[in-house]
Amino acid sequence: MKVSKVSLLKFIDLLRIKGDLECKTILVKTSEGKIEVPIAVPESNVIIIRGSLTGTDIKDIGELGIDDLKLLRGFISTFNSNNILMDKKTNKLELSSDTEKLKISAILRDPKYIMSLREGKTFDMVKEGISDNIFTLDREQIKQIINYSNSMSSKVVYLEGKDNTITLKLNLSDNKLSTSFDIQETISPFKVKVSEYLIHLLSTIGDNVTMSAKEDCPVYVSTEGDDYVFEYILATLKME
């Protein structure tokens, strides 16, 4: 099958993230027109991820057990062409381009092993009940949140919501920062405390996000582009 290099790298970045949120071993399912990761969980267990990439030249080459997502990204980056050819042969993922001589063969992990790590978990099981207090933050608001957080170097983020307003609060020793953002949706009141991982996630996305937050529940985050859709469920911290 043929996949856009730019789209594939964006897909991997949204899936992999970095640091304690980084997913290294994942199960990828391919079908006609779609590449999908039904559920991905990093070793830290602080986030659950689901994502898909669509394309007219994507074909069904079966399930792919990716052992090292960072290494795969490095392989794809070495191609100059934007058209990457992918095929599965036994326990290997073959990468090539119709305009280059470069060919790469990457070892695949047994999908049954990866599935056993995720046994009993489905994304929808976790998503149910936490994604019904929806609001949208645009790219500019996300940029402001990231800048405010970086200026404070805060390890914890407080989010509060009510009616048509989201309030961000950051603390560093005795230093405090508070600001609010107008949203189009009308939401039920909530107060949540999350780690700096939320900022890492928003930085990786770098675009509009849809979120849902409720007290004593994980935070739901989703984003989509022309050819991808990603959903995240991020653990919250206990309020004081």
N, C-alpha and C positions, 0 to 999 in steps of 0.2 A: 504494500500500500504506500501511498505518497502523502506526506504531511508537511505543512509549512514549518520551516525551522523556527521562525519568529513565534508562531502560535504554540509550537511544541515547547519552546523554552519558557514562554509565559505560563503555560499549563504546569510545567514542572516547578517553576518558582512559586506559584500559588499553592501547589501541593506540598512542596518540601518545606517552605518557610526556612527558619534557621534557628540556631541555638537549641534551647530545651523544647522548642516546638517542632524541631526538624524530624521529618519522617524519612527513614532510610530504606526500609523494606516494605514494599507495597504490592498489592495484587491489582493488575490492570486487566480489564475486560474489554475486548474489541468486538465490534459488530459493524454492520454496514452503515457507514456514515458517522460512527461515534467511537471514541475512546473514553472509557469510564473507570473511575476508581470508586467502587461502592462505599468503602469505608477505609480510612487510614487513621492510625493512632500511633503517635510517637511513644518512645519508651517512657517519657515523663508522664503520660496519661492525662495531661492537662487540657488536651484539645482533641476533638474528633473532626475529621475532614471528609467531605464527599465532593467529587468534582467530575466534570465531563467536558470533552472537547469534540466539536463536530466539524465535519469536512466532507465534501463530495467525493474525495479520493481515498477516504479512510475505508478499509476493508476488514472483514472478519478474519483475523489470523489466530484466533483463540485467546486463551488466558496467558498473561505474561507475569511471571513472578520476578519482580525487579528487586535484586538483592542490595543494590547501592544506588540510590536515586541521584546522589551528588556526582558519582562517577558517570552515570548515564548522561547527565547534563553536560559534563565535560566532553564526553564523546561527541554529542550533538553539536557543541560549540565549535568543534574543529573543522566542520564543513563550511566552505565558503558559499555554496549554493543555498538558496532558500527552500529548495525542494529536497526533502529527505525521504529516501526509500527505506521502508522497514519491512522485514519479513521474519517469520519464526521458523527455525529449522531445528527440530528435536529440542534440545535444551539450550539453544542459543538464539539471541536476537541479532539479526544481521542488519547493519546500517550501511547505506551507500547513497550515491547520487548519480543521476544520469549525465551529469556534466563534469564529474571529477573521477579520478582514479582511486581515491581514498575508499577503503572498505574496512569496516569495524565489526568484530564479532564479540558480543557480550554474553557471558554466561547468565542463564536464568535460574532462579530458585524454583523448586517444586511448588506449584500453586497450592497443593494440599497442605504443605507446611505452613504457608502464610494464612490460609483459611483457618487452620487450627488455632492460630494465635488470636483470631477474631471471633472464635466460636461463641455463639450466644449473643453477639452484638450486631445490631443493625442500626443504621443512622436514624431511621424513622422512629424506632423505639425510644431513642433519647430525645429526638426533636419534638415528639408529641407532648403537648402541654406547656412548652416554653416559647413557642413561636407565634403567639397570638396577641402580643403587645408591640406591634410593628411600627417602626419609624425609620426615616431615611436621612442619612447625612451625605451631603454632596462633597465633591472633591475638595473644594475650598475649605469647608468645615473640617474635613479630615486633615488637611494640611495644617490648619491652625491647631488642632488637637495635638498633632505630632510635635509641632514647634513648641507649644506650651510645655508639653511633657519633657522634651529634650532640655529646655531651659531650666527646669527644676530638677532634672535627673531623679525624678520620683520613682520609687519601686512599686508604688501602689496608686491606682486610679479609682476615684469615686465618681460614679455617674448617678444622677438623679433625674427623674422625669415626671412631668405632670402637664396635662392638657397639651399645649403646643410648644413646650419648652424642654430642652435637655440642658442640664447643668453639669459642668465638669469641675471637679475639685481635686487639687494636688497639694500634697504636704511634703515638706522636707525640713526636718527638725522643727523649728518654730516658724518657718517660712510657709506661707499659704498662698495659693492661687485659686481663684474661682472665676468662672465665666459661663455664659449661657449661649445657647444656639436655638434659633427659631426653627421649628419643623412644620411641615404641612399637615401631618397626621395629628389627630387628637388621641392621646394615650392615657392609660390608667397610671396612677402614681406608683413610683418605684424608687428604691435606693439600693444600689449594688456596689460592692467593693471587688475590684479585680486587680490582678498583678499587672506589671508592666508588659506582660505578654500581649495584652490587648493592643498596646502601641506598636509592638513588633508586627503584629498581624496587620494592623491598619497601614503601617509603612510598606509592607509587602504588597498589599492590594493597591494602594495609591490611587484609588478611584472611588466613585460613589459606592456606598454600602447601604444595605438594608439590615436593620438590627431589631432584636426584640429582647427586652430585659424585664425580669420580674424578680421580686425579692425571694431569696432562698432558692434560686434556680440558676442554672448556667445561662450564659449570654449567647444568643444566637446571632450569627453574622452571615450575610450572604452578599455575593457580588456577581455580576455577569457582564460579558462583553459580546462582541459580534459572534464569536464561535466558542465561548466557554461559559460555564456556570459553576460556581463554587459555593459550598455551604460549610460553615464552621460552628462548632459548639464548644465554647470556652468555659472552663470551670471558674467559679467565683470564689472569693474569700469570705470568711465569716466576719460579719460586721461587729464592731466593738459594742 
